């Protein structure tokens, strides 16, 4: 190799090192502001550059340094992401009632604001979409809660069944549990109304009033009788008849 070629190789390697130093300065700045996602992207670019020139130049030390930095960043990036994901999962496990739903919405809104503020730093786009979907179903649930005590049974029942059908493929267990609880309250209201007007009714008569199959009515009765407010005094299985409290 001639002297000129050696000089050219030296200059070329020097240019590569300078470019890598530039990458590193950007990466460190991104790390200072906890923008780990952008820092990882820059590291990928640096490693791509190193891979391209590694066969021609001795860049093993630089490759090792950037690889170690990448591993460290991936751990930090993952840990920060997990903080947001854990908070979201904990909210999904929160037991909901009509009374605490408003406070729950405030907590979810706080999380959404923090996710929006750190969206790119921790690549939280998937979590943001999940929270937006959560709010979509909460809005629908609010419509049910605000109307189920004043609208007629058939309209509210249809809304609840539609909600259950629509939410079948989304993972919001506490919303589904709350709808089930509200539906039980709705049925309790219907049985209280029957108790005011009848001493007893057959399963078939109740089935017709509620537009629910007789077998399902029997399951509902067994469920409601565990409620202290239940107006059912007795259910006789042999003639499938409900006797109400008076």
Protein Blocks (a to p, Z undefined) as FASTA:
>chain_A
ZZklmmmmmmmmmmmmmmmmmmmmmmmmmmmnopaklmmmmmmmmmmmmmmmmmmpcckl
mmmmmmmmmmmmmmmmmmmmmmmmmmmmmmmmpccdfklmmmmmmmmmmmmmmmmmmmmm
nopmlmmmmmmmmmmmmmmmmmmmmmmmmmcfklmmmmmmmmmmmmmmpccfklmmmmmm
mmmmmmmmmmmmmmmmpmbdcfklmmmmnopafklmmmmmmmmmmpmklcbfbdcfklop
adddZZ
